[in-house]
């Protein structure tokens, strides 16, 4: 049995929804379908963005602001052959509650209405995500959801479920962060113990490198959950980063597929342990699976003689970050020095941070660099092959690129290199040339 999620582009127009219908009908195992709200089309914005605008409108003007969303769904219903008035009752109910509704409720209606349309079109049952996905206040409650969702879907088959939202202990609607329908799909896949979680999107899969910078980058046929985490962290945004947790716990593979390209084989994301045990084979047995990078990090460099002998030094430095609510990315360190890499902050916060570290640990020298890019070289193949770091460093030096930082975790699945923002593109191209991913 499969849980299948379709993203916003797949649900954006009547034509694309008819395409979704035919994909679902091609395989009787596609029994649980999760949908996003209609995404951007040639003429319209994303429905979720339209709804956010409605939620920001004053209560008395909301019905008027909602008219564009209503029109979008009426056009879709007409285009797919359900008739313009198919959602008449649902649209009226939403309109009559708009003035008094909380904003998460309004923002979630895109997924709600979209699931109603697809359920009608497929002849599948509609199951409201509010009954399956549970929040504690605004925080997603995985334990309760696991129990409730399992019970709610038990014995059911052929259902369409809206993505992106659930409800709290008072029955109020709460939404995940943007792109959160991917999480709903993973939760449903776990609850029904699907053999696979298929995630249909508008790209052919995860790429070996950013194709805007490295034009000959190709689609990765297989990734492990661990490799996916590293790439998602570096900004590869094909899938919501939190969506792997529910399926990972049940060893359910994820298959990224393209609604608009049926010839693309997509990217399979498989359990790390199974991959390492040889259960899944990649097309290419390359040491490096992908190279990804992100720009605009800051790095704070601190020098102090005999730092290593000073008990609590690192803790006190990190407490300064914690007090200012700055989350830390990497901490490469030497004997008498440490560097803390973090996402860019405003000048005032950066100055407060420097003052606070000065007070806390009295460094001999402290400096802040504000133009750091991080590049991750990711792949399980690195572990068994010596020389990856040497090759990477050598290649950067041949390209005359100054290496600002180097960090390699003990798991040897990723090597992180820091370069100047100005060298970012050249570094990606050089590293790609070296490893030919
Ligand atoms: N519709 C929501 C968004 O645009 C959630 C999703 O598509 O996953 O972020």
Boltz pocket constraint, residues with backbone or C-beta under 6 A from the ligand:
constraints:
  - pocket:
      binder: B
      contacts: [[A, 7], [A, 8], [A, 36], [A, 37], [A, 46], [A, 48], [A, 49], [A, 110], [A, 163], [A, 164], [A, 177], [A, 178], [A, 179], [A, 180], [A, 181], [A, 182]]
      max_distance: 6.0
